[in-house]
Amino acid sequence: MTEPKPDVLQGLAATIHARASASADQSYTRTLLDGGAKKCAKKLAEEAAETVIAAVSQDEKALTAEAADLLYHLLVLLEARGVPFNAVLAELERRTGSSGLEEKAARKTGA
């Protein structure tokens, strides 16, 4: 397997953004976006369930494919809500360096 480009998710987010202005008859992404955030969220939930099923009862290849679908549909939902992927990356970067337990505690106290 070749190593993926480190910015593959940013590239996918950019493609999704560009497809928002494509014709719905030529773009699956556009048909999802036309359904609004609610449709996109429902599809994300379906993909999350499929990812969980693959994780506990299928092989690595199935889990890999479902995880890719899940990430794609998360990016589509972010686009539908107008949340830039870079904002998510910035939030992850902000959390880097603190333990997960500390970060969760800070969210509970509003710090």
N, CA, C and O atoms as a GROMACS GRO file, in nm:
protein
  444
    1MET      N    1   0.084  -0.119   0.000
    1MET     CA    2   0.000   0.000   0.000
    1MET      C    3   0.088   0.124   0.000
    1MET      O    4   0.184   0.133   0.076
    2THR      N    5   0.056   0.219  -0.084
    2THR     CA    6   0.133   0.343  -0.088
    2THR      C    7   0.087   0.434   0.025
    2THR      O    8  -0.028   0.428   0.069
    3GLU      N    9   0.177   0.517   0.070
    3GLU     CA   10   0.144   0.612   0.176
    3GLU      C   11   0.053   0.721   0.122
    3GLU      O   12   0.082   0.780   0.017
    4PRO      N   13  -0.057   0.749   0.191
    4PRO     CA   14  -0.146   0.857   0.145
    4PRO      C   15  -0.082   0.994   0.167
    4PRO      O   16   0.007   1.010   0.250
    5LYS      N   17  -0.128   1.089   0.092
    5LYS     CA   18  -0.082   1.226   0.110
    5LYS      C   19  -0.135   1.277   0.245
    5LYS      O   20  -0.249   1.250   0.280
    6PRO      N   21  -0.053   1.350   0.319
    6PRO     CA   22  -0.097   1.396   0.451
    6PRO      C   23  -0.217   1.491   0.445
    6PRO      O   24  -0.290   1.504   0.543
    7ASP      N   25  -0.237   1.555   0.334
    7ASP     CA   26  -0.346   1.651   0.323
    7ASP      C   27  -0.466   1.594   0.248
    7ASP      O   28  -0.546   1.669   0.192
    8VAL      N   29  -0.479   1.461   0.245
    8VAL     CA   30  -0.586   1.400   0.167
    8VAL      C   31  -0.724   1.443   0.218
    8VAL      O   32  -0.816   1.462   0.138
    9LEU      N   33  -0.740   1.458   0.347
    9LEU     CA   34  -0.870   1.502   0.399
    9LEU      C   35  -0.899   1.648   0.362
    9LEU      O   36  -1.012   1.682   0.330
   10GLN      N   37  -0.797   1.731   0.365
   10GLN     CA   38  -0.818   1.870   0.322
   10GLN      C   39  -0.853   1.875   0.175
   10GLN      O   40  -0.937   1.956   0.134
   11GLY      N   41  -0.791   1.791   0.095
   11GLY     CA   42  -0.824   1.785  -0.048
   11GLY      C   43  -0.966   1.737  -0.069
   11GLY      O   44  -1.038   1.790  -0.155
   12LEU      N   45  -1.008   1.637   0.008
   12LEU     CA   46  -1.145   1.588  -0.002
   12LEU      C   47  -1.244   1.696   0.040
   12LEU      O   48  -1.348   1.714  -0.025
   13ALA      N   49  -1.214   1.768   0.147
   13ALA     CA   50  -1.301   1.877   0.190
   13ALA      C   51  -1.314   1.984   0.081
   13ALA      O   52  -1.422   2.038   0.059
   14ALA      N   53  -1.204   2.013   0.014
   14ALA     CA   54  -1.207   2.111  -0.096
   14ALA      C   55  -1.290   2.060  -0.212
   14ALA      O   56  -1.364   2.136  -0.274
   15THR      N   57  -1.278   1.932  -0.243
   15THR     CA   58  -1.358   1.873  -0.351
   15THR      C   59  -1.506   1.879  -0.317
   15THR      O   60  -1.588   1.913  -0.402
   16ILE      N   61  -1.541   1.846  -0.194
   16ILE     CA   62  -1.680   1.852  -0.149
   16ILE      C   63  -1.733   1.995  -0.162
   16ILE      O   64  -1.846   2.016  -0.207
   17HIS      N   65  -1.653   2.091  -0.121
   17HIS     CA   66  -1.694   2.232  -0.132
   17HIS      C   67  -1.719   2.270  -0.278
   17HIS      O   68  -1.816   2.338  -0.309
   18ALA      N   69  -1.630   2.225  -0.366
   18ALA     CA   70  -1.646   2.255  -0.509
   18ALA      C   71  -1.770   2.187  -0.566
   18ALA      O   72  -1.840   2.244  -0.650
   19ARG      N   73  -1.798   2.066  -0.522
   19ARG     CA   74  -1.913   1.992  -0.573
   19ARG      C   75  -2.046   2.052  -0.528
   19ARG      O   76  -2.151   2.022  -0.584
   20ALA      N   77  -2.041   2.136  -0.428
   20ALA     CA   78  -2.164   2.201  -0.381
   20ALA      C   79  -2.227   2.285  -0.491
   20ALA      O   80  -2.348   2.311  -0.488
   21SER      N   81  -2.147   2.328  -0.586
   21SER     CA   82  -2.201   2.408  -0.696
   21SER      C   83  -2.216   2.328  -0.825
   21SER      O   84  -2.248   2.384  -0.930
   22ALA      N   85  -2.194   2.197  -0.818
   22ALA     CA   86  -2.208   2.111  -0.935
   22ALA      C   87  -2.356   2.078  -0.958
   22ALA      O   88  -2.441   2.106  -0.873
   23SER      N   89  -2.383   2.020  -1.070
   23SER     CA   90  -2.517   1.975  -1.103
   23SER      C   91  -2.549   1.849  -1.022
   23SER      O   92  -2.466   1.759  -1.011
   24ALA      N   93  -2.669   1.843  -0.965
   24ALA     CA   94  -2.709   1.728  -0.883
   24ALA      C   95  -2.712   1.600  -0.964
   24ALA      O   96  -2.694   1.492  -0.907
   25ASP      N   97  -2.736   1.608  -1.093
   25ASP     CA   98  -2.740   1.486  -1.173
   25ASP      C   99  -2.600   1.433  -1.204
   25ASP      O  100  -2.586   1.324  -1.260
   26GLN      N  101  -2.497   1.510  -1.168
   26GLN     CA  102  -2.360   1.467  -1.192
   26GLN      C  103  -2.281   1.451  -1.063
   26GLN      O  104  -2.164   1.411  -1.066
   27SER      N  105  -2.342   1.481  -0.949
   27SER     CA  106  -2.266   1.479  -0.824
   27SER      C  107  -2.348   1.421  -0.710
   27SER      O  108  -2.450   1.478  -0.669
   28TYR      N  109  -2.302   1.307  -0.658
   28TYR     CA  110  -2.365   1.247  -0.540
   28TYR      C  111  -2.355   1.342  -0.422
   28TYR      O  112  -2.448   1.354  -0.343
   29THR      N  113  -2.240   1.408  -0.410
   29THR     CA  114  -2.221   1.503  -0.301
   29THR      C  115  -2.327   1.611  -0.306
   29THR      O  116  -2.385   1.647  -0.203
   30ARG      N  117  -2.353   1.663  -0.424
   30ARG     CA  118  -2.453   1.768  -0.439
   30ARG      C  119  -2.592   1.718  -0.400
   30ARG      O  120  -2.668   1.793  -0.339
   31THR      N  121  -2.625   1.593  -0.434
   31THR     CA  122  -2.758   1.541  -0.395
   31THR      C  123  -2.769   1.533  -0.243
   31THR      O  124  -2.875   1.559  -0.187
   32LEU      N  125  -2.661   1.497  -0.176
   32LEU     CA  126  -2.663   1.495  -0.030
   32LEU      C  127  -2.682   1.636   0.025
   32LEU      O  128  -2.765   1.659   0.113
   33LEU      N  129  -2.605   1.731  -0.028
   33LEU     CA  130  -2.613   1.869   0.020
   33LEU      C  131  -2.750   1.930  -0.007
   33LEU      O  132  -2.800   2.009   0.073
   34ASP      N  133  -2.811   1.892  -0.119
   34ASP     CA  134  -2.945   1.942  -0.149
   34ASP      C  135  -3.048   1.898  -0.045
   34ASP      O  136  -3.150   1.963  -0.026
   35GLY      N  137  -3.020   1.787   0.022
   35GLY     CA  138  -3.110   1.739   0.126
   35GLY      C  139  -3.095   1.814   0.258
   35GLY      O  140  -3.175   1.794   0.350
   36GLY      N  141  -2.996   1.898   0.267
   36GLY     CA  142  -2.975   1.977   0.387
   36GLY      C  143  -2.900   1.901   0.496
   36GLY      O  144  -2.868   1.783   0.482
   37ALA      N  145  -2.875   1.971   0.605
   37ALA     CA  146  -2.797   1.915   0.715
   37ALA      C  147  -2.865   1.792   0.775
   37ALA      O  148  -2.798   1.698   0.817
   38LYS      N  149  -2.997   1.792   0.779
   38LYS     CA  150  -3.068   1.679   0.838
   38LYS      C  151  -3.042   1.551   0.760
   38LYS      O  152  -3.015   1.446   0.819
   39LYS      N  153  -3.050   1.557   0.629
   39LYS     CA  154  -3.023   1.440   0.545
   39LYS      C  155  -2.878   1.397   0.558
   39LYS      O  156  -2.847   1.278   0.567
   40CYS      N  157  -2.789   1.494   0.560
   40CYS     CA  158  -2.647   1.464   0.573
   40CYS      C  159  -2.616   1.400   0.708
   40CYS      O  160  -2.536   1.307   0.716
   41ALA      N  161  -2.680   1.448   0.813
   41ALA     CA  162  -2.659   1.391   0.946
   41ALA      C  163  -2.713   1.249   0.954
   41ALA      O  164  -2.652   1.162   1.016
   42LYS      N  165  -2.826   1.225   0.891
   42LYS     CA  166  -2.883   1.090   0.889
   42LYS      C  167  -2.788   0.994   0.817
   42LYS      O  168  -2.766   0.882   0.863
   43LYS      N  169  -2.734   1.038   0.706
   43LYS     CA  170  -2.641   0.953   0.631
   43LYS      C  171  -2.514   0.929   0.713
   43LYS      O  172  -2.459   0.818   0.711
   44LEU      N  173  -2.467   1.029   0.784
   44LEU     CA  174  -2.349   1.012   0.870
   44LEU      C  175  -2.378   0.908   0.978
   44LEU      O  176  -2.292   0.825   1.007
   45ALA      N  177  -2.497   0.913   1.038
   45ALA     CA  178  -2.533   0.815   1.141
   45ALA      C  179  -2.535   0.674   1.083
   45ALA      O  180  -2.489   0.579   1.147
   46GLU      N  181  -2.588   0.659   0.962
   46GLU     CA  182  -2.589   0.527   0.897
   46GLU      C  183  -2.446   0.477   0.876
   46GLU      O  184  -2.416   0.360   0.903
   47GLU      N  185  -2.360   0.565   0.830
   47GLU     CA  186  -2.221   0.526   0.805
   47GLU      C  187  -2.149   0.494   0.936
   47GLU      O  188  -2.065   0.404   0.940
   48ALA      N  189  -2.181   0.567   1.042
   48ALA     CA  190  -2.120   0.538   1.172
   48ALA      C  191  -2.161   0.399   1.220
   48ALA      O  192  -2.078   0.324   1.270
   49ALA      N  193  -2.288   0.365   1.203
   49ALA     CA  194  -2.334   0.231   1.242
   49ALA      C  195  -2.264   0.124   1.160
   49ALA      O  196  -2.223   0.021   1.214
   50GLU      N  197  -2.250   0.146   1.030
   50GLU     CA  198  -2.182   0.049   0.945
   50GLU      C  199  -2.035   0.035   0.984
   50GLU      O  200  -1.978  -0.074   0.975
   51THR      N  201  -1.974   0.144   1.028
   51THR     CA  202  -1.835   0.140   1.072
   51THR      C  203  -1.822   0.056   1.200
   51THR      O  204  -1.730  -0.023   1.214
   52VAL      N  205  -1.915   0.076   1.291
   52VAL     CA  206  -1.914  -0.002   1.415
   52VAL      C  207  -1.931  -0.151   1.386
   52VAL      O  208  -1.859  -0.234   1.441
   53ILE      N  209  -2.025  -0.184   1.299
   53ILE     CA  210  -2.047  -0.324   1.262
   53ILE      C  211  -1.920  -0.384   1.201
   53ILE      O  212  -1.881  -0.495   1.235
   54ALA      N  213  -1.858  -0.310   1.112
   54ALA     CA  214  -1.734  -0.358   1.050
   54ALA      C  215  -1.624  -0.376   1.154
   54ALA      O  216  -1.544  -0.469   1.145
   55ALA      N  217  -1.620  -0.288   1.251
   55ALA     CA  218  -1.515  -0.294   1.353
   55ALA      C  219  -1.527  -0.418   1.440
   55ALA      O  220  -1.426  -0.475   1.483
   56VAL      N  221  -1.648  -0.460   1.466
   56VAL     CA  222  -1.665  -0.573   1.558
   56VAL      C  223  -1.689  -0.707   1.490
   56VAL      O  224  -1.675  -0.811   1.554
   57SER      N  225  -1.725  -0.707   1.362
   57SER     CA  226  -1.759  -0.836   1.302
   57SER      C  227  -1.710  -0.858   1.160
   57SER      O  228  -1.745  -0.958   1.098
   58GLN      N  229  -1.630  -0.766   1.108
   58GLN     CA  230  -1.582  -0.783   0.971
   58GLN      C  231  -1.430  -0.770   0.968
   58GLN      O  232  -1.368  -0.744   1.070
   59ASP      N  233  -1.373  -0.787   0.850
   59ASP     CA  234  -1.227  -0.781   0.840
   59ASP      C  235  -1.175  -0.638   0.829
   59ASP      O  236  -1.252  -0.542   0.822
   60GLU      N  237  -1.044  -0.628   0.828
   60GLU     CA  238  -0.978  -0.496   0.822
   60GLU      C  239  -1.014  -0.419   0.697
   60GLU      O  240  -1.030  -0.297   0.701
   61LYS      N  241  -1.028  -0.488   0.585
   61LYS     CA  242  -1.063  -0.421   0.459
   61LYS      C  243  -1.201  -0.357   0.469
   61LYS      O  244  -1.221  -0.244   0.424
   62ALA      N  245  -1.297  -0.429   0.526
   62ALA     CA  246  -1.432  -0.374   0.542
   62ALA      C  247  -1.430  -0.254   0.636
   62ALA      O  248  -1.496  -0.154   0.608
   63LEU      N  249  -1.357  -0.264   0.745
   63LEU     CA  250  -1.349  -0.152   0.838
   63LEU      C  251  -1.284  -0.031   0.772
   63LEU      O  252  -1.329   0.082   0.791
   64THR      N  253  -1.181  -0.054   0.694
   64THR     CA  254  -1.114   0.056   0.624
   64THR      C  255  -1.211   0.127   0.529
   64THR      O  256  -1.216   0.250   0.524
   65ALA      N  257  -1.286   0.048   0.454
   65ALA     CA  258  -1.382   0.107   0.359
   65ALA      C  259  -1.491   0.185   0.431
   65ALA      O  260  -1.528   0.294   0.389
   66GLU      N  261  -1.542   0.130   0.540
   66GLU     CA  262  -1.648   0.199   0.615
   66GLU      C  263  -1.595   0.324   0.682
   66GLU      O  264  -1.665   0.425   0.690
   67ALA      N  265  -1.472   0.318   0.732
   67ALA     CA  266  -1.412   0.437   0.794
   67ALA      C  267  -1.395   0.548   0.691
   67ALA      O  268  -1.416   0.666   0.723
   68ALA      N  269  -1.357   0.512   0.569
   68ALA     CA  270  -1.345   0.613   0.462
   68ALA      C  271  -1.481   0.674   0.431
   68ALA      O  272  -1.492   0.796   0.414
   69ASP      N  273  -1.585   0.590   0.424
   69ASP     CA  274  -1.721   0.642   0.402
   69ASP      C  275  -1.763   0.737   0.514
   69ASP      O  276  -1.823   0.842   0.490
   70LEU      N  277  -1.730   0.698   0.636
   70LEU     CA  278  -1.766   0.780   0.753
   70LEU      C  279  -1.700   0.917   0.746
   70LEU      O  280  -1.764   1.019   0.770
   71LEU      N  281  -1.571   0.920   0.714
   71LEU     CA  282  -1.501   1.048   0.704
   71LEU      C  283  -1.559   1.134   0.593
   71LEU      O  284  -1.577   1.255   0.610
   72TYR      N  285  -1.587   1.072   0.479
   72TYR     CA  286  -1.648   1.147   0.368
   72TYR      C  287  -1.780   1.210   0.412
   72TYR      O  288  -1.802   1.329   0.389
   73HIS      N  289  -1.865   1.132   0.475
   73HIS     CA  290  -1.997   1.184   0.513
   73HIS      C  291  -1.987   1.288   0.625
   73HIS      O  292  -2.072   1.376   0.634
   74LEU      N  293  -1.886   1.277   0.710
   74LEU     CA  294  -1.863   1.383   0.809
   74LEU      C  295  -1.827   1.513   0.739
   74LEU      O  296  -1.878   1.619   0.775
   75LEU      N  297  -1.740   1.505   0.640
   75LEU     CA  298  -1.702   1.626   0.566
   75LEU      C  299  -1.820   1.686   0.491
   75LEU      O  300  -1.832   1.808   0.480
   76VAL      N  301  -1.908   1.602   0.438
   76VAL     CA  302  -2.027   1.652   0.370
   76VAL      C  303  -2.118   1.723   0.471
   76VAL      O  304  -2.172   1.830   0.440
   77LEU      N  305  -2.135   1.667   0.589
   77LEU     CA  306  -2.218   1.733   0.691
   77LEU      C  307  -2.158   1.867   0.732
   77LEU      O  308  -2.230   1.965   0.748
   78LEU      N  309  -2.027   1.872   0.749
   78LEU     CA  310  -1.963   2.000   0.782
   78LEU      C  311  -1.991   2.103   0.674
   78LEU      O  312  -2.021   2.219   0.703
   79GLU      N  313  -1.981   2.061   0.548
   79GLU     CA  314  -2.010   2.151   0.436
   79GLU      C  315  -2.155   2.196   0.440
   79GLU      O  316  -2.184   2.314   0.418
   80ALA      N  317  -2.246   2.105   0.468
   80ALA     CA  318  -2.389   2.140   0.473
   80ALA      C  319  -2.416   2.243   0.581
   80ALA      O  320  -2.504   2.327   0.565
   81ARG      N  321  -2.343   2.237   0.690
   81ARG     CA  322  -2.361   2.331   0.801
   81ARG      C  323  -2.274   2.455   0.788
   81ARG      O  324  -2.283   2.546   0.870
   82GLY      N  325  -2.188   2.459   0.686
   82GLY     CA  326  -2.102   2.576   0.667
   82GLY      C  327  -1.986   2.581   0.765
   82GLY      O  328  -1.934   2.689   0.794
   83VAL      N  329  -1.946   2.467   0.818
   83VAL     CA  330  -1.834   2.460   0.911
   83VAL      C  331  -1.709   2.422   0.832
   83VAL      O  332  -1.701   2.311   0.779
   84PRO      N  333  -1.612   2.511   0.823
   84PRO     CA  334  -1.491   2.479   0.747
   84PRO      C  335  -1.413   2.365   0.812
   84PRO      O  336  -1.400   2.360   0.935
   85PHE      N  337  -1.361   2.275   0.731
   85PHE     CA  338  -1.280   2.165   0.783
   85PHE      C  339  -1.161   2.219   0.861
   85PHE      O  340  -1.119   2.158   0.960
   86ASN      N  341  -1.106   2.330   0.817
   86ASN     CA  342  -0.993   2.390   0.889
   86ASN      C  343  -1.030   2.430   1.031
   86ASN      O  344  -0.944   2.432   1.119
   87ALA      N  345  -1.157   2.460   1.056
   87ALA     CA  346  -1.200   2.491   1.193
   87ALA      C  347  -1.192   2.366   1.280
   87ALA      O  348  -1.156   2.375   1.398
   88VAL      N  349  -1.224   2.252   1.223
   88VAL     CA  350  -1.214   2.125   1.296
   88VAL      C  351  -1.066   2.094   1.323
   88VAL      O  352  -1.030   2.053   1.433
   89LEU      N  353  -0.983   2.114   1.222
   89LEU     CA  354  -0.840   2.091   1.240
   89LEU      C  355  -0.783   2.184   1.347
   89LEU      O  356  -0.700   2.142   1.428
   90ALA      N  357  -0.827   2.309   1.348
   90ALA     CA  358  -0.781   2.404   1.448
   90ALA      C  359  -0.823   2.360   1.588
   90ALA      O  360  -0.747   2.374   1.684
   91GLU      N  361  -0.944   2.307   1.600
   91GLU     CA  362  -0.990   2.258   1.730
   91GLU      C  363  -0.907   2.138   1.776
   91GLU      O  364  -0.871   2.129   1.893
   92LEU      N  365  -0.877   2.048   1.684
   92LEU     CA  366  -0.791   1.934   1.719
   92LEU      C  367  -0.652   1.982   1.761
   92LEU      O  368  -0.594   1.930   1.857
   93GLU      N  369  -0.600   2.080   1.689
   93GLU     CA  370  -0.469   2.134   1.725
   93GLU      C  371  -0.472   2.199   1.862
   93GLU      O  372  -0.377   2.187   1.939
   94ARG      N  373  -0.581   2.268   1.892
   94ARG     CA  374  -0.594   2.332   2.024
   94ARG      C  375  -0.590   2.227   2.134
   94ARG      O  376  -0.535   2.251   2.242
   95ARG      N  377  -0.649   2.113   2.108
   95ARG     CA  378  -0.655   2.006   2.208
   95ARG      C  379  -0.524   1.928   2.220
   95ARG      O  380  -0.502   1.858   2.319
   96THR      N  381  -0.438   1.939   2.120
   96THR     CA  382  -0.313   1.864   2.121
   96THR      C  383  -0.228   1.911   2.237
   96THR      O  384  -0.214   2.031   2.262
   97GLY      N  385  -0.171   1.815   2.306
   97GLY     CA  386  -0.083   1.849   2.418
   97GLY      C  387  -0.150   1.835   2.552
   97GLY      O  388  -0.082   1.831   2.655
   98SER      N  389  -0.282   1.828   2.554
   98SER     CA  390  -0.348   1.803   2.682
   98SER      C  391  -0.401   1.660   2.680
   98SER      O  392  -0.432   1.605   2.574
   99SER      N  393  -0.411   1.602   2.798
   99SER     CA  394  -0.462   1.465   2.801
   99SER      C  395  -0.610   1.466   2.768
   99SER      O  396  -0.679   1.565   2.790
  100GLY      N  397  -0.658   1.356   2.717
  100GLY     CA  398  -0.800   1.345   2.686
  100GLY      C  399  -0.886   1.365   2.809
  100GLY      O  400  -0.993   1.424   2.800
  101LEU      N  401  -0.840   1.316   2.923
  101LEU     CA  402  -0.917   1.333   3.047
  101LEU      C  403  -0.924   1.480   3.088
  101LEU      O  404  -1.028   1.528   3.129
  102GLU      N  405  -0.811   1.551   3.075
  102GLU     CA  406  -0.809   1.694   3.108
  102GLU      C  407  -0.898   1.772   3.012
  102GLU      O  408  -0.971   1.862   3.055
  103GLU      N  409  -0.893   1.738   2.884
  103GLU     CA  410  -0.973   1.809   2.785
  103GLU      C  411  -1.122   1.788   2.812
  103GLU      O  412  -1.200   1.883   2.804
  104LYS      N  413  -1.162   1.666   2.842
  104LYS     CA  414  -1.304   1.639   2.872
  104LYS      C  415  -1.348   1.714   2.997
  104LYS      O  416  -1.458   1.769   3.001
  105ALA      N  417  -1.264   1.717   3.100
  105ALA     CA  418  -1.297   1.788   3.223
  105ALA      C  419  -1.313   1.937   3.197
  105ALA      O  420  -1.401   2.001   3.254
  106ALA      N  421  -1.228   1.992   3.111
  106ALA     CA  422  -1.235   2.134   3.080
  106ALA      C  423  -1.366   2.167   3.008
  106ALA      O  424  -1.424   2.273   3.031
  107ARG      N  425  -1.412   2.077   2.921
  107ARG     CA  426  -1.540   2.100   2.851
  107ARG      C  427  -1.656   2.100   2.950
  107ARG      O  428  -1.749   2.180   2.936
  108LYS      N  429  -1.651   2.014   3.050
  108LYS     CA  430  -1.760   2.006   3.148
  108LYS      C  431  -1.768   2.131   3.234
  108LYS      O  432  -1.877   2.173   3.272
  109THR      N  433  -1.652   2.192   3.263
  109THR     CA  434  -1.652   2.312   3.347
  109THR      C  435  -1.660   2.439   3.265
  109THR      O  436  -1.673   2.548   3.321
  110GLY      N  437  -1.654   2.426   3.134
  110GLY     CA  438  -1.663   2.542   3.047
  110GLY      C  439  -1.534   2.619   3.037
  110GLY      O  440  -1.533   2.732   2.988
  111ALA      N  441  -1.423   2.561   3.082
  111ALA     CA  442  -1.293   2.629   3.078
  111ALA      C  443  -1.238   2.635   2.939
  111ALA      O  444  -1.129   2.689   2.917
   0.00000   0.00000   0.00000
